[in-house]
């Protein structure tokens, strides 16, 4: 397969709308990169530029050592010559064609011999466990089967890069889980360089070797799941990535603690106004600390208990401060609660930027 290098990529739509601003990322040979961001963040424009479906305003894209785009040098390789496979959000299957012909379509366009087409289609169909569906029409398939047909069509031409645009958005919740597992195992087996864009952080959790978080056309952070979750570069990343959502409160750094007014967090902190991020998994309600290094905060009152999945989350209130915390006790709403904090999980931001990155 091949590595992908994106350098200083920009895309401006008339009259002056920046879809991408100075995007740079190196994607290793065989790597699975998930591009994560909200609607309108530029993530689909990003892979369309890689596929050749959009022409960048600035920057360059290389497949290995070959420039497929270099705006300054006037290079813009046509999509057909880039040898990429693309799976669209709506799968874009031809309703009047049977599964075999849907998969074979890219090869027929290349005018490959019929025998070679049949061989490739059957091979990829068997690999994706849809060999028994080749004589059916898309309307006769389930959502998961249609998705596999779309992936088969992308893979049958043996692309060097696989691009996937929100491929699970049309699947129900239960089917999304099995679809993610299938795509990840397939990518690992084929070792194909893959870029998937999504707004769903669960896709990123399940699939990514690395995640690129993007917002308003600007890359916010690139890193592993652990890096994005535990060392977010800024408040946007901290709030957008993580389930349950992070607690974010205003406070003042006092050197040896953070002062929230009615609550003091005993951690080292620089002087001045700060934003404090604490994930609910790093603060908890329990009868005793779960780990020796965890610190006990002043008692709070249980305002609300809610379930996120199978995990009970308490909204704990002091005088004014409210924090969501994982529940390890059987307290009820209105009860006084012992609250413990994992100090290493506290994240500090100044002007929206992580203290580690703040200049």
PyMOL commands that set and color helices and strands:
alter all, ss='L'
color gray80, all
select helices_A, chain A and resi 43-51+79-82+99-109+114-127+131-133+138-140+143-155+173-190+201-207+225-230+235-240+280-282+343-345
alter helices_A, ss='H'
color red, helices_A
select strands_A, chain A and resi 4-13+17-27+32-36+58-63+66-70+75-76+84-87+161-165+193-198+210-215+218-223+247-255+258-259+264-265+269-278+283-285+295-308+311-317+322-327+336-341+347-350+353-354
alter strands_A, ss='S'
color yellow, strands_A
deselect
rebuild
show_as cartoon
